[in-house]
Amino acid sequence: MFVTNEEIAADDSASAEVCVGNELGLHARPAARLAREAQRFACDIALVSGGQQVDAKSILDILTLAAAPGSAMTIRATGRDASLAVRTISELFNTRFGEEK
Amino acid sequence: MARKVLTGIPVSSGIAIGKAFFMNRRLYGSIPRQSIASHLVAGEQDRLRQALAQAARELEAAREQVPAELREHALLIDSHVTIMRDPKLCESACGFIERMRINAEWALLKAVKELEDKFAAIEDEYIRQRIQDVRLVADRVQSKLMGLARELRDIEGRIILMAHDLSPADTVGLEVDKIMAFTTAEGGKTSHTGILARSLQIPSLVGVQELEDEIRDGQFVIIDALKGRILVEPGEDEILEYSLLQNQFELYQKAIIRNCHLPAETIDGYRVQVMANIELFEEVAAVQDHGGEGVGLYRTEYSYMNRMALPDEDELTAEYTSLASILAPAKVVYRTLDLGADKVVSQFGAIDERNPALGLRSIRFCLQHKELFKAQIRAILRASVAGNVAMMYPMISGLRELREANKVLNIAKHELRSEGVPFNEEIPVGIMVELPSAVMTAELLAKEADFFSIGTNDLIQYSLGIDRTNKNVSYLYQPLHPAILRSIKHVVDAAHQSGIEVSLCGEVAADPFCVPILMGMQIDSLSMNPQAIPGIKRIIRQTTMAECKDLLRRVLECRTVNRINKLVMDTIFQRFPEELTFYSSLIESEDLI
């Protein structure tokens, strides 16, 4: 099945464009959730936003992005489970990390 | 001569002589810096990894115990665990160990410092403040690395407990028979440490400057909690002098206890009820031994603290019933849950609030957790058939909150009726007046509440805009500020106009310098720590209502707090010179210090 906004460049790399839907931006709780989820994958995962690239497995890195609500970012993964990682993490963004607002 | 004399704020009077033991220190500033040989780098990195992992495991275990109602706390613990497991934090600190050949503690400090700089540049204030979480996490890991997570139960003999600060949860589980005195670097006159120390009759000093810099574990000290001093490594003459003073103080205490069962009635026949504030069932004996005429404030939150699961309704009913029946026919007033960010911290992880005193606490917390609130109300109602029981809501800001709380009460009553469970249909339900908004609407509240209880600790904090645990502003904590006196008088008058009784249950009620003024306002009852009851009763019995009213009139004519303090100090010292030798007061007069 073809996933919109996701381009599969090679077997071991993937990326997707997402948008921060949480009212407070990418604050402590979503950042913790994102880092924990990212740590479950073997591949390297990066978040790119506003010219900055950070490690998605590090809550501290994610926080320093200070991504405001509505800001766009790219999830970029390299490694053997890259495609699944990008899909899983996009889904987290789309469901606002389980938060209502 | 003592090597050094430190000063602090006395919050529970007495003298103690013995050895210092630190329960916790402010870590910042005391972290060791050591160079290490290159062959020790890997081992040091490993020590750091293990400390991080162990601290994370401990937090995860604590998280498992957090009840579903407190999901927010669990989420906060999650973020702390995630920080501990953050590969960047570990990598960064391990990098410092390798490049600089330094110990793990110093490397972690450097890694946090680097993050502080990064975070300082963030514009979003909320995210910038998350550096606090990083610091909390680092503190936990540091104390693991430094082997500071010591337990009091491991020590032998009695000690003088010292700490940077003691949170309510820290103090609940203490083995008090091992502690001769409490001293903390933080804290003000009405901090929890003081309340606890008074209830246990243990001398206590808070806000002690240089405590952590000047005193080492095991050092010999004298705690003078009459004058507010610590003598570090005292000389033999000082030890002798203080042993005598300690003896005198104990004799005085015994003397006033002898007559504590006489009523608190003035020479001209005005009777005030003197009740006790308590937080533990075990304190009932202290209430009775000190001549308390009942419990004017039972702080119910302690059954909820220092444990992982919330108490259920049956457990609370058993506790409240035993207390009511043992005190009957004397009254016991249960204050419904007064939990907030400052009292849940250690147990459930901090509620993320910048200003806990102004945040989700007390009745606000209960009205957002109605099931928890209703369970407690049901327990109080069920206990109401066992004795003379009343209940009151803390921190009511106006009629809307009172009505909302009463809605929960009515649901609870309705449920019990339909279940056929007996309770006192006429149980008096009062409110605590501790917010300026409640003072201003006292006439309206008096029509819908059965009684008032003025909580002066919070009333002073909110009226004068000071954080009472902040030692930088504790000098502003002035019980006799004209605004406070006018507020109390307004509340008493409004209550009496509606025909309801009014009690006062803050620390002011136990202050011999404040009590005659409160009497002049015709307060109906005073509630205080049990240990203060004998002294206060004795003062009441030696005064007349006529002179109390006269003092009140003169006090209300004063325009400044300094003038009032001076007037009150002069008057009371003249009237009760002997009584006041061993007292400390919340009020201060520069001329007398």
HADDOCK unambig.tbl for C-alpha pairs under 7 A between the chains (distance, minus, plus):
assign (segid A and resid 27 and name CA) (segid B and resid 127 and name CA) 6.28 0.50 0.50
assign (segid A and resid 28 and name CA) (segid B and resid 79 and name CA) 6.76 0.50 0.50
assign (segid A and resid 29 and name CA) (segid B and resid 75 and name CA) 6.92 0.50 0.50
assign (segid A and resid 29 and name CA) (segid B and resid 79 and name CA) 6.40 0.50 0.50
assign (segid A and resid 32 and name CA) (segid B and resid 79 and name CA) 5.23 0.50 0.50
assign (segid A and resid 32 and name CA) (segid B and resid 82 and name CA) 5.97 0.50 0.50
assign (segid A and resid 36 and name CA) (segid B and resid 82 and name CA) 6.76 0.50 0.50
assign (segid A and resid 58 and name CA) (segid B and resid 86 and name CA) 5.18 0.50 0.50
assign (segid A and resid 58 and name CA) (segid B and resid 87 and name CA) 6.24 0.50 0.50
assign (segid A and resid 58 and name CA) (segid B and resid 88 and name CA) 6.05 0.50 0.50
assign (segid A and resid 59 and name CA) (segid B and resid 82 and name CA) 6.81 0.50 0.50
assign (segid A and resid 59 and name CA) (segid B and resid 83 and name CA) 6.31 0.50 0.50
assign (segid A and resid 59 and name CA) (segid B and resid 86 and name CA) 6.44 0.50 0.50
assign (segid A and resid 60 and name CA) (segid B and resid 83 and name CA) 6.96 0.50 0.50
assign (segid A and resid 63 and name CA) (segid B and resid 127 and name CA) 6.67 0.50 0.50
assign (segid A and resid 64 and name CA) (segid B and resid 119 and name CA) 6.36 0.50 0.50
assign (segid A and resid 64 and name CA) (segid B and resid 122 and name CA) 6.83 0.50 0.50
assign (segid A and resid 66 and name CA) (segid B and resid 122 and name CA) 6.76 0.50 0.50
assign (segid A and resid 66 and name CA) (segid B and resid 124 and name CA) 6.61 0.50 0.50
assign (segid A and resid 66 and name CA) (segid B and resid 127 and name CA) 6.59 0.50 0.50
